[in-house]
Amino acid sequence: MKILLTLFILFFSSSVVADEDEISLLNSSGDAVVYIDLEDDDLAIYTWDGHANAYLDGSLKDFLLGKTIDVYGWNGKHLGWYFDGILMNHVGDASCSIREIHPNPKVEYVKYVKYVQYVKYVQYVGPAKPSFSGRFGGTDCLSLIKSGSVD
């Protein structure tokens, strides 16, 4: 029994350490569907199945200071903006949010191993940032991030 408990504690504590460098983003239903890898110099946004489809176009310092950061797909398309724990789409609606500010967060499941990232395409010029509507709507989180895929 002691061995099982020790193994559980070791596994659990290593999971917590790994997740400290990742920020999960939840869709409007409260499901964690993508996450930002803070250890990655690109601040890549991965889908739960391990594919990097988007990234924050800023530094970790900008992220930690809470600055508004453009979100681009690996295909070069501007997808939206990240600020205050929210990923906002071009219409001004939230597509994703962090767990701490979501009204109905659900349990997170285990993520898949990360796949190798593609080479980024040249960035398109992003549109002017609209006013934030303060609600979820429009494009859902996973669809928005997957629209940045080069596949």
C-alpha positions in Angstrom: 0.0 0.0 0.0 2.9 2.4 0.8 4.4 1.8 -2.6 1.1 2.7 -4.4 0.7 5.8 -2.3 4.3 6.8 -3.0 3.9 6.3 -6.7 0.6 8.3 -6.7 2.3 11.2 -4.9 5.3 11.1 -7.3 3.0 11.0 -10.3 0.7 13.7 -9.0 3.5 16.1 -8.0 5.3 15.7 -11.4 2.0 16.4 -13.1 1.6 19.6 -11.1 5.1 20.8 -12.0 4.6 20.1 -15.7 1.3 22.0 -15.7 2.8 25.1 -14.1 4.3 26.1 -17.4 1.0 25.6 -19.3 -2.1 27.7 -19.2 -5.3 25.9 -20.2 -8.0 27.7 -22.2 -11.6 26.7 -21.9 -14.3 27.0 -24.5 -17.8 28.5 -23.8 -19.0 25.2 -22.3 -16.1 25.1 -19.8 -14.1 22.3 -21.4 -10.3 22.7 -21.6 -9.6 22.3 -25.3 -6.3 24.2 -25.9 -3.4 25.4 -23.8 -0.5 27.9 -24.0 2.9 26.5 -23.5 4.8 29.1 -21.5 8.1 27.2 -21.7 8.0 27.5 -25.5 9.7 30.6 -26.8 6.9 31.0 -29.4 4.2 30.9 -26.6 2.6 28.2 -28.8 -1.0 27.3 -28.4 -1.6 23.6 -28.5 -4.8 21.7 -29.0 -5.5 19.0 -26.4 -4.4 16.3 -29.0 -0.8 17.8 -29.0 -0.8 20.0 -32.2 0.6 23.5 -32.1 -1.7 25.5 -34.4 -1.3 29.0 -33.1 0.9 31.2 -31.0 1.0 34.5 -29.1 3.0 37.1 -30.9 4.7 38.6 -27.9 7.2 37.8 -25.2 6.7 35.9 -21.9 7.3 39.3 -20.2 4.4 40.8 -22.2 2.3 37.9 -21.2 3.1 38.1 -17.5 2.6 41.9 -17.5 -0.9 41.3 -18.9 -0.4 43.2 -22.2 -2.7 42.6 -25.1 -1.0 40.1 -27.4 -1.9 39.3 -31.0 -2.7 35.6 -31.7 -1.5 34.2 -35.0 -2.0 30.8 -36.6 1.0 28.8 -37.8 -0.3 29.5 -41.2 0.3 33.3 -40.7 -3.4 34.3 -40.3 -4.3 36.7 -37.5 -6.8 34.9 -35.2 -7.5 37.3 -32.5 -6.1 38.8 -29.3 -5.2 37.5 -25.9 -5.7 39.7 -22.8 -6.7 39.3 -19.2 -7.1 35.5 -19.6 -9.4 35.8 -22.6 -8.8 35.0 -26.2 -11.0 37.3 -28.2 -11.9 36.8 -31.9 -12.3 39.4 -34.6 -15.9 40.1 -33.8 -15.1 41.1 -30.2 -16.5 37.9 -28.5 -14.5 35.6 -26.2 -13.6 32.3 -27.8 -11.6 30.9 -24.8 -10.8 31.9 -21.3 -8.6 30.7 -18.5 -10.2 28.5 -15.8 -10.0 31.2 -13.1 -12.4 33.6 -14.9 -14.7 31.0 -16.6 -18.2 30.9 -15.2 -18.5 27.1 -15.5 -15.1 25.3 -15.7 -15.1 21.5 -16.0 -12.5 18.9 -15.1 -9.4 18.7 -17.4 -8.4 15.5 -19.0 -4.9 14.3 -19.7 -3.2 15.9 -22.7 -1.6 14.0 -25.5 2.2 14.3 -26.1 3.1 17.5 -28.1 4.0 17.0 -31.8 6.8 18.8 -33.5 5.9 22.3 -34.6 5.8 23.4 -38.2 7.7 26.4 -39.5 5.7 29.5 -39.2 4.3 31.2 -42.3 4.7 35.0 -42.8 2.1 36.9 -40.7 -0.8 38.6 -42.3 -1.7 42.1 -41.0 -4.3 41.8 -38.3 -7.5 43.9 -38.3 -8.2 46.7 -35.9 -9.1 45.3 -32.4 -12.8 45.7 -31.7 -14.3 46.4 -28.3 -14.7 43.3 -26.2 -18.3 42.2 -25.9 -17.9 40.7 -22.5 -19.4 37.4 -23.6 -18.7 34.1 -25.3 -20.0 33.8 -28.9 -19.1 33.6 -32.5 -16.3 31.1 -33.3 -15.6 28.5 -30.6 -12.2 28.1 -29.1 -11.1 24.9 -30.8 -12.3 26.0 -34.3 -10.5 29.3 -33.9 -7.2 27.8 -33.0 -7.5 25.0 -35.6 -8.0 27.7 -38.3 -4.4 28.5 -37.7 -3.2 25.1 -38.7 -0.9 24.6 -41.8 -2.4 21.1 -42.5 
